[in-house]
Amino acid sequence: MTVQLQFDDLTLGYERHPAVHHLTGVVEAGALLAVVGPNGAGKSTLLRAVAGILSPLAGAITRNGLHPHDIAYLPQIAEIDRSFPISVFDFVGTGLWRSRGSFGAIGRKDRDRITHALATVGLNGFERRGIGTLSGGQTQRMLFARVLLQDARVIALDEPFNAIDSRTVTDLFELIVHWHREGRTVLVALHDLDLVRASFPQALLLARAAVAWGPTAEVLTAAHLAAARRMCEAFDDRAPACAAPAPRAA
């Protein structure tokens, strides 16, 4: 087993307020891992930390052998400012910035790569469209095209199938399967438990803390899901600090 990501007593949050508490575990290289849990469980927070966007409040993430450009992150559509005046072609081209730099010139080969990525996700002919003219499903296809260009060893996708049509889900999920077959490590935050059960061999059930982590069938039990709901309801959003769990009595 080659460990790609390691979480050591990891606590994450915003303005010193914890959102993920004391997470410990490993993600193997080449894993296809679904991150699931109720709303507010910390799924997005964890993926942002994996991508290096959010620093730990306590504990650590070890990204074994990874350079920052080896991790591609796909945010939720709501995080994209679709009013920004940029074309679909230029937006997808931002997937090259880590290899070309913020002001690096984009040559003929790069333009061909962008065009190919757009064709792969079914956006032929959309190159000059403004991103604000796209539907939700088209926007998600555009985000996947940008991830394609990053050619990363680790891919973190935050709710990639929210509010999009079933055809788009099918098309984009084929890309996830392709990445997994290539040996890339893929983490996907999802709400659709039926999709997780059918297609993801591993799952992490979060409820601000880990409820269960392992083979999907063993994680997504009725008892674990009920515990996750109770745990999210029990957390005090006004708590100023995060205390480690008290040791159990012998």
C-alpha positions as CSV (number, residue, x, y, z in Angstrom):
1,M,0.0,0.0,0.0
2,T,1.3,3.4,-1.0
3,V,-0.2,6.2,1.1
4,Q,-1.0,9.3,-0.9
5,L,-2.6,11.5,1.8
6,Q,-2.3,11.1,5.5
7,F,-4.4,12.9,8.1
8,D,-3.0,13.1,11.6
9,D,-5.4,14.4,14.3
10,L,-6.5,16.9,11.7
11,T,-8.8,19.8,12.7
12,L,-10.0,22.3,10.1
13,G,-12.1,25.4,10.3
14,Y,-12.6,29.1,9.7
15,E,-11.6,32.0,12.0
16,R,-10.5,29.5,14.6
17,H,-14.0,27.8,14.6
18,P,-13.6,24.1,13.8
19,A,-15.6,22.4,11.1
20,V,-13.7,19.1,10.9
21,H,-12.5,17.6,14.2
22,H,-9.6,15.3,14.9
23,L,-9.6,13.3,11.7
24,T,-7.0,10.6,11.4
25,G,-6.6,8.2,8.5
26,V,-4.9,7.6,5.1
27,V,-5.9,7.7,1.5
28,E,-4.1,5.2,-0.7
29,A,-2.6,6.2,-4.0
30,G,-5.1,5.4,-6.8
31,A,-8.1,5.3,-4.4
32,L,-11.6,6.3,-5.5
33,L,-13.1,7.7,-2.3
34,A,-16.5,9.2,-1.8
35,V,-16.8,11.8,1.0
36,V,-20.3,11.8,2.3
37,G,-22.3,13.2,5.2
38,P,-25.2,15.5,6.1
39,N,-25.2,19.2,5.2
40,G,-22.6,21.0,7.3
41,A,-20.6,17.8,7.9
42,G,-17.3,19.3,6.7
43,K,-17.0,17.7,3.3
44,S,-16.1,20.8,1.4
45,T,-13.8,22.0,4.2
46,L,-11.9,18.7,4.0
47,L,-11.5,18.9,0.2
48,R,-10.3,22.5,0.4
49,A,-7.7,21.5,2.9
50,V,-6.5,18.6,0.6
51,A,-6.1,21.1,-2.2
52,G,-4.0,23.4,0.0
53,I,-6.6,26.2,0.0
54,L,-7.3,25.9,3.8
55,S,-4.6,25.4,6.4
56,P,-5.2,23.1,9.5
57,L,-6.1,24.6,12.8
58,A,-4.4,21.7,14.4
59,G,-2.9,18.4,13.3
60,A,-1.5,17.9,9.9
61,I,-2.1,16.7,6.3
62,T,0.8,14.9,4.7
63,R,0.8,14.9,0.9
64,N,3.3,12.2,0.3
65,G,5.5,13.0,-2.8
66,L,3.1,15.6,-4.1
67,H,3.9,19.0,-5.5
68,P,1.1,21.6,-5.3
69,H,0.4,21.3,-9.0
70,D,-0.2,17.5,-8.5
71,I,-3.6,18.3,-6.9
72,A,-6.6,19.5,-9.0
73,Y,-9.6,20.9,-7.2
74,L,-13.1,21.4,-8.6
75,P,-15.2,23.7,-6.4
76,Q,-19.0,23.8,-6.2
77,I,-20.6,25.8,-9.0
78,A,-21.9,28.3,-6.4
79,E,-18.2,29.3,-5.8
80,I,-17.8,30.4,-9.4
81,D,-18.4,34.0,-10.2
82,R,-20.3,33.5,-13.5
83,S,-20.6,37.3,-14.0
84,F,-16.9,37.6,-14.5
85,P,-16.3,38.6,-18.2
86,I,-14.2,35.6,-19.4
87,S,-14.8,33.2,-22.3
88,V,-15.2,29.5,-21.8
89,F,-11.9,28.9,-23.7
90,D,-10.0,31.3,-21.5
91,F,-11.5,30.0,-18.3
92,V,-10.6,26.4,-19.1
93,G,-7.1,27.6,-20.0
94,T,-6.6,28.7,-16.4
95,G,-6.0,25.0,-15.8
96,L,-2.6,25.5,-17.3
97,W,-1.4,28.3,-14.9
98,R,0.6,26.0,-12.7
99,S,2.7,24.8,-15.6
100,R,2.8,28.1,-17.5
101,G,2.7,30.7,-14.7
102,S,0.2,33.5,-14.3
103,F,1.6,35.4,-17.2
104,G,3.0,32.6,-19.3
105,A,2.2,32.6,-23.0
106,I,-0.2,30.0,-24.3
107,G,1.2,28.5,-27.5
108,R,-0.4,26.4,-30.3
109,K,0.0,23.1,-28.4
110,D,-1.7,24.6,-25.4
111,R,-4.6,25.9,-27.5
112,D,-5.0,22.4,-29.0
113,R,-5.0,20.9,-25.5
114,I,-7.8,23.4,-24.4
115,T,-9.8,22.6,-27.5
116,H,-9.4,18.9,-26.9
117,A,-10.5,19.2,-23.3
118,L,-13.6,21.1,-24.3
119,A,-14.4,18.4,-26.9
120,T,-13.9,15.7,-24.3
121,V,-16.6,17.2,-22.1
122,G,-19.0,17.9,-24.9
123,L,-18.5,21.7,-25.2
124,N,-17.5,21.9,-28.9
125,G,-18.5,25.3,-30.3
126,F,-18.7,27.0,-26.8
127,E,-15.1,28.4,-26.9
128,R,-16.1,32.0,-27.3
129,R,-19.2,31.9,-25.2
130,G,-19.1,33.9,-21.9
131,I,-19.2,31.7,-18.9
132,G,-22.3,33.5,-17.6
133,T,-24.3,32.2,-20.6
134,L,-23.8,28.6,-19.6
135,S,-26.4,26.4,-17.9
136,G,-25.6,24.6,-14.7
137,G,-24.7,21.3,-16.6
138,Q,-22.6,23.2,-19.1
139,T,-20.8,25.0,-16.3
140,Q,-19.9,21.7,-14.7
141,R,-18.6,20.4,-18.0
142,M,-16.4,23.5,-18.2
143,L,-15.0,22.9,-14.7
144,F,-14.2,19.2,-15.6
145,A,-12.4,20.5,-18.7
146,R,-10.2,22.7,-16.6
147,V,-9.4,19.7,-14.3
148,L,-8.5,17.7,-17.4
149,L,-5.9,20.3,-18.3
150,Q,-4.3,20.2,-14.9
151,D,-3.3,16.5,-15.4
152,A,-3.0,16.1,-11.7
153,R,-2.1,12.9,-9.6
154,V,-4.8,13.8,-7.0
155,I,-8.2,15.1,-8.0
156,A,-10.7,16.5,-5.4
157,L,-14.2,17.2,-6.7
158,D,-16.7,19.0,-4.5
159,E,-20.3,18.0,-5.2
160,P,-19.8,17.8,-9.0
161,F,-23.3,16.5,-9.7
162,N,-25.5,18.9,-7.8
163,A,-28.5,20.3,-9.8
164,I,-27.4,18.9,-13.2
165,D,-29.2,16.6,-15.6
166,S,-28.7,12.9,-15.7
167,R,-27.0,12.9,-19.1
168,T,-24.4,15.3,-17.8
169,V,-23.9,13.1,-14.7
170,T,-23.4,10.1,-16.8
171,D,-20.9,11.8,-19.1
172,L,-18.9,13.4,-16.4
173,F,-18.8,10.2,-14.2
174,E,-17.2,8.4,-17.1
175,L,-14.3,10.9,-16.7
176,I,-14.0,10.0,-13.0
177,V,-13.9,6.3,-13.9
178,H,-11.2,7.1,-16.5
179,W,-9.1,9.0,-14.0
180,H,-9.4,6.1,-11.5
181,R,-8.3,3.6,-14.1
182,E,-5.3,5.7,-14.9
183,G,-4.2,5.3,-11.3
184,R,-5.0,8.8,-10.1
185,T,-6.3,9.4,-6.6
186,V,-9.8,10.7,-6.7
187,L,-11.8,12.1,-3.8
188,V,-15.4,13.2,-4.5
189,A,-17.9,14.9,-2.1
190,L,-21.3,13.6,-2.8
191,H,-24.9,13.5,-1.5
192,D,-26.2,10.8,-3.8
193,L,-25.7,7.7,-1.7
194,D,-27.1,5.4,-4.3
195,L,-24.3,6.5,-6.7
196,V,-21.8,6.0,-3.9
197,R,-23.0,2.5,-3.2
198,A,-23.0,1.5,-6.9
199,S,-19.7,3.1,-8.0
200,F,-17.3,3.9,-5.1
201,P,-15.3,1.1,-3.4
202,Q,-14.3,3.3,-0.5
203,A,-16.3,5.9,1.5
204,L,-15.6,8.4,4.4
205,L,-18.7,9.3,6.3
206,L,-18.2,12.7,8.0
207,A,-20.3,14.5,10.6
208,R,-17.8,17.1,11.6
209,A,-15.7,14.1,12.7
210,A,-15.3,10.7,11.1
211,V,-18.2,8.4,11.7
212,A,-16.9,5.5,9.6
213,W,-14.2,5.1,6.9
214,G,-13.5,2.0,4.8
215,P,-15.3,-0.2,2.3
216,T,-18.5,1.5,1.2
217,A,-20.9,-1.3,2.2
218,E,-19.5,-1.2,5.7
219,V,-19.6,2.5,6.0
220,L,-23.1,3.3,4.6
221,T,-25.1,1.3,7.1
222,A,-28.3,2.6,8.6
223,A,-26.7,2.8,12.1
224,H,-23.8,4.9,10.8
225,L,-26.0,7.2,8.8
226,A,-28.3,7.8,11.9
227,A,-25.2,8.4,14.0
228,A,-24.0,11.0,11.5
229,R,-27.2,12.9,11.6
230,R,-27.2,12.9,15.4
231,M,-23.5,14.1,15.5
232,C,-24.1,17.0,13.2
233,E,-27.1,18.1,15.2
234,A,-25.1,17.8,18.4
235,F,-22.2,20.1,17.5
236,D,-22.4,23.6,19.0
237,D,-21.7,26.1,16.2
238,R,-21.0,28.7,18.8
239,A,-18.2,26.7,20.5
240,P,-15.0,28.8,20.5
241,A,-12.5,25.9,20.7
242,C,-12.1,22.3,19.8
243,A,-11.2,19.9,22.6
244,A,-9.8,16.5,21.8
245,P,-12.1,13.6,22.7
246,A,-11.7,12.6,26.4
247,P,-9.9,9.3,26.8
248,R,-12.1,6.3,27.7
249,A,-11.9,4.8,31.1
250,A,-10.1,1.5,31.3
